[in-house]
């Protein structure tokens, strides 16, 4: 089993950054770099649910420069 200590998850709209980080960490055994492949809403359910209480989607597009191109997760011991 390929056990890693740190996982770098790169935003799906930053494949060049993912390639760069993969090259930079290519010799580091305990680091794995992945492109985020999640699709759709994370809160999606396969069963009926109550109507949405919030008025609208809180995740609005922003004109600010993006600062969250990737996230680092450390595996628990």
Number of C-alpha atoms within 10 A of each C-alpha: 3 6 10 13 13 16 16 19 18 23 18 17 11 13 14 11 16 22 14 12 16 17 12 11 13 13 9 11 12 13 18 19 21 17 17 17 9 9 7 6 7 7 5 7 8 5 5 6 7 5 6 7 6 7 6 8 6 7 6 7 6 7 6 6 6 7 6 8 13 18 11 13 12 11 10 6 4
